[in-house]
Amino acid sequence: MDEQNGSSVSRTFVERFNEAAGLAHQGRYEEALEAYDNIHAPFDDYNEERIMTGEFMGMIEIRKAYCLMDMERYDEARAIFESKLVKAALGQFNKASLYDYFLSYGNTLGYLGAIKKMDGVMCKALTIALGELDDLKKLETVWYWIMYWAKKHGQWAYLEEQCTNAHKAGIRNKSIVLQVRAGEFGCYAYRGLGKIDKAKRGAKIIIKRYKDAEADDSIVKEWEDFLLSLDREKEVKRG
């Protein structure tokens, strides 16, 4: 959500919000958190009417959560995302803001390893990205993070399932990017599940694709190393 400028909120509230947002944009997150909290302080002009909507109050809290995420204080960010104040404000958010909320909340849960809960939250982000915003890039972004966090926490069965779903979504929506990402994450899922032959087949396809596309040598080497690691794992199992 960009800087606030709505006429339904007191001018001083809006100015303070924009100052806090500016600090966050500069990476001054501690100062930004203080500034967001200071939005509610008394006005210098006591004659100015204090008007604040539920949407505005909710967005202040969510912006604080974004700062906490940038500072890797994910437990505190989660508490804000799950607060009664924020949940009460969600119905007043536009679809783009709702997408940002569910994606950020989902990534917070993913970082914390709460994969089951993350799944439900990310599903809401997927629904908004495709059904409400009709935004393929946003859809691809959500799928990436679902697969990323599953891989990060070694949730191999879940990752395999989601790679299949992501690949199908890529086909339905004509997204080569999503199909490719699903295939790559799928190789890690196969390795984690001990399906070495499947992982090898996938890795060989990926290596050929990158070589044909004349991709950076470091990318090709990454997948060649992955393929070699599969051979070593197979030898260990045989031994």
C-alpha positions as CSV (number, residue, x, y, z in Angstrom):
1,M,0.0,0.0,0.0
2,D,1.4,3.4,-1.0
3,E,1.4,6.5,1.2
4,Q,-1.9,7.4,2.7
5,N,-3.7,10.5,1.3
6,G,-7.4,9.8,2.0
7,S,-9.7,12.6,2.9
8,S,-11.6,10.4,5.5
9,V,-8.6,10.5,7.9
10,S,-7.3,13.6,9.7
11,R,-4.5,15.4,7.9
12,T,-2.0,15.0,10.8
13,F,-2.6,11.2,11.0
14,V,-1.9,11.0,7.2
15,E,1.3,13.1,7.5
16,R,2.6,11.0,10.4
17,F,1.8,7.8,8.5
18,N,3.7,9.0,5.5
19,E,6.7,10.1,7.6
20,A,6.8,6.6,9.2
21,A,6.5,5.0,5.7
22,G,9.4,7.1,4.5
23,L,11.6,6.0,7.4
24,A,10.8,2.3,6.6
25,H,11.6,2.9,2.9
26,Q,15.0,4.2,4.0
27,G,15.6,1.0,6.1
28,R,15.4,2.9,9.4
29,Y,13.0,0.3,10.8
30,E,13.3,1.0,14.5
31,E,12.6,4.7,13.9
32,A,9.7,3.7,11.7
33,L,8.2,1.6,14.4
34,E,8.4,4.5,16.8
35,A,6.9,6.8,14.2
36,Y,4.0,4.4,13.5
37,D,3.3,4.2,17.3
38,N,3.5,8.0,17.5
39,I,0.7,8.4,14.9
40,H,-1.8,8.2,17.8
41,A,-0.2,11.0,19.8
42,P,-2.1,14.2,20.5
43,F,-2.2,16.8,17.7
44,D,-0.3,20.1,18.0
45,D,-3.4,21.8,16.8
46,Y,-6.0,20.9,19.4
47,N,-8.8,22.3,17.1
48,E,-8.0,19.6,14.4
49,E,-10.6,16.9,14.5
50,R,-9.2,13.4,15.1
51,I,-10.7,11.1,12.4
52,M,-9.3,7.6,11.8
53,T,-11.0,4.7,10.0
54,G,-10.7,1.1,10.9
55,E,-8.8,0.5,7.6
56,F,-6.3,3.1,8.5
57,M,-5.8,1.7,12.0
58,G,-5.3,-1.8,10.6
59,M,-2.8,-0.5,8.0
60,I,-0.7,1.1,10.7
61,E,-0.4,-2.2,12.4
62,I,0.4,-4.1,9.2
63,R,3.1,-1.6,8.3
64,K,4.6,-2.2,11.8
65,A,4.5,-6.0,11.0
66,Y,6.4,-5.3,7.7
67,C,9.1,-3.5,9.6
68,L,9.4,-6.4,12.1
69,M,9.7,-8.8,9.2
70,D,12.5,-6.8,7.7
71,M,14.2,-6.9,11.1
72,E,13.6,-10.7,11.3
73,R,11.4,-10.4,14.3
74,Y,8.9,-12.8,12.9
75,D,7.2,-13.9,16.1
76,E,6.3,-10.2,16.8
77,A,5.1,-9.8,13.2
78,R,2.9,-12.9,13.4
79,A,1.3,-11.5,16.6
80,I,0.3,-8.4,14.7
81,F,-1.0,-10.3,11.6
82,E,-3.2,-12.4,14.0
83,S,-4.3,-9.5,16.2
84,K,-8.0,-8.8,16.6
85,L,-7.5,-5.2,15.4
86,V,-6.0,-6.3,12.1
87,K,-8.5,-9.0,11.5
88,A,-11.4,-6.6,12.1
89,A,-9.9,-4.2,9.5
90,L,-9.4,-6.8,6.7
91,G,-13.0,-6.3,5.4
92,Q,-12.2,-2.7,4.6
93,F,-9.0,-3.4,2.6
94,N,-9.0,-3.3,-1.1
95,K,-7.9,-6.5,-2.9
96,A,-4.3,-5.4,-3.5
97,S,-3.8,-4.7,0.2
98,L,-5.5,-8.0,1.1
99,Y,-3.1,-9.8,-1.2
100,D,-0.1,-8.1,0.4
101,Y,-1.4,-9.0,3.8
102,F,-1.9,-12.7,3.1
103,L,1.4,-13.0,1.3
104,S,3.3,-11.3,4.1
105,Y,1.4,-13.3,6.8
106,G,2.1,-16.5,4.9
107,N,5.8,-15.8,4.5
108,T,6.0,-15.0,8.2
109,L,4.4,-18.4,9.0
110,G,6.7,-20.0,6.5
111,Y,9.8,-18.5,8.1
112,L,8.6,-19.8,11.5
113,G,8.0,-23.3,10.1
114,A,4.3,-23.2,10.6
115,I,3.7,-24.9,7.2
116,K,0.2,-26.2,7.8
117,K,-1.1,-22.8,8.8
118,M,0.9,-21.1,6.0
119,D,-0.8,-23.3,3.5
120,G,-4.2,-22.0,4.4
121,V,-3.1,-18.4,4.3
122,M,-1.2,-18.7,1.0
123,C,-4.3,-20.3,-0.5
124,K,-6.1,-17.0,0.2
125,A,-3.3,-15.1,-1.5
126,L,-3.5,-17.4,-4.5
127,T,-7.3,-16.9,-4.8
128,I,-6.9,-13.1,-4.7
129,A,-4.0,-13.0,-7.1
130,L,-5.9,-15.0,-9.8
131,G,-9.5,-14.6,-9.1
132,E,-9.6,-10.9,-8.0
133,L,-6.6,-9.2,-9.4
134,D,-6.0,-11.4,-12.4
135,D,-2.3,-11.0,-11.9
136,L,0.0,-13.8,-13.1
137,K,3.1,-12.4,-11.6
138,K,1.5,-12.3,-8.1
139,L,0.3,-15.9,-8.7
140,E,3.8,-17.0,-9.5
141,T,5.2,-15.2,-6.5
142,V,2.9,-16.9,-4.1
143,W,3.7,-20.4,-5.5
144,Y,7.4,-19.6,-5.3
145,W,7.2,-18.9,-1.6
146,I,5.0,-21.9,-0.9
147,M,7.6,-24.2,-2.5
148,Y,10.5,-22.3,-1.0
149,W,9.4,-22.6,2.6
150,A,8.5,-26.3,2.1
151,K,12.0,-26.9,0.9
152,K,13.6,-24.8,3.6
153,H,11.9,-26.8,6.3
154,G,12.3,-30.2,4.6
155,Q,8.6,-30.8,4.2
156,W,9.3,-33.2,1.3
157,A,5.9,-34.8,0.9
158,Y,4.1,-31.5,1.1
159,L,6.6,-30.0,-1.4
160,E,6.1,-32.8,-3.8
161,E,2.3,-32.2,-3.7
162,Q,2.6,-28.5,-4.1
163,C,5.0,-28.8,-7.0
164,T,2.4,-30.9,-8.8
165,N,-0.2,-28.3,-8.0
166,A,2.0,-25.4,-9.1
167,H,2.9,-27.2,-12.4
168,K,-0.8,-27.7,-13.1
169,A,-1.4,-24.0,-12.3
170,G,1.4,-23.1,-14.7
171,I,-0.2,-25.1,-17.5
172,R,-3.6,-23.7,-16.9
173,N,-2.4,-20.1,-16.8
174,K,0.2,-20.5,-19.5
175,S,3.1,-19.7,-17.2
176,I,6.4,-21.2,-18.3
177,V,8.0,-19.6,-15.2
178,L,5.8,-21.5,-12.8
179,Q,6.2,-24.8,-14.7
180,V,10.0,-24.5,-14.6
181,R,10.1,-23.5,-10.9
182,A,7.8,-26.4,-10.0
183,G,10.1,-28.8,-11.8
184,E,13.1,-27.5,-10.1
185,F,11.6,-27.6,-6.6
186,G,10.2,-31.0,-7.4
187,C,13.8,-32.4,-7.8
188,Y,14.5,-31.4,-4.2
189,A,11.3,-33.1,-3.1
190,Y,12.2,-36.3,-4.9
191,R,15.7,-36.3,-3.4
192,G,14.2,-35.7,0.1
193,L,11.8,-38.6,-0.4
194,G,14.5,-40.9,-1.6
195,K,13.1,-41.0,-5.2
196,I,16.6,-40.6,-6.6
197,D,15.8,-41.8,-10.2
198,K,13.0,-39.2,-10.5
199,A,15.3,-36.5,-9.1
200,K,18.0,-37.5,-11.6
201,R,15.7,-37.4,-14.6
202,G,14.4,-34.0,-13.6
203,A,17.9,-32.6,-13.0
204,K,19.1,-33.8,-16.4
205,I,16.2,-32.0,-18.1
206,I,17.0,-28.8,-16.1
207,I,20.7,-28.9,-17.0
208,K,19.8,-29.4,-20.7
209,R,17.4,-26.5,-20.6
210,Y,19.8,-24.1,-19.1
211,K,22.6,-25.1,-21.5
212,D,20.3,-24.7,-24.5
213,A,19.4,-21.3,-23.2
214,E,23.1,-20.4,-22.7
215,A,22.4,-19.6,-19.0
216,D,25.1,-18.4,-16.7
217,D,27.7,-21.1,-16.0
218,S,27.1,-20.9,-12.2
219,I,23.5,-21.9,-12.7
220,V,24.5,-24.9,-14.8
221,K,27.1,-25.9,-12.3
222,E,24.7,-25.7,-9.4
223,W,22.5,-28.3,-11.1
224,E,25.4,-30.4,-12.2
225,D,26.6,-30.5,-8.6
226,F,23.0,-31.5,-7.6
227,L,23.1,-34.3,-10.1
228,L,26.5,-35.5,-8.7
229,S,25.1,-35.5,-5.2
230,L,22.3,-37.8,-6.3
231,D,24.8,-40.2,-7.7
232,R,26.7,-40.2,-4.4
233,E,23.5,-40.8,-2.5
234,K,22.6,-43.7,-4.7
235,E,26.1,-45.2,-4.1
236,V,25.7,-44.8,-0.4
237,K,22.4,-46.7,-0.5
238,R,23.9,-49.5,-2.5
239,G,26.8,-49.7,-0.1
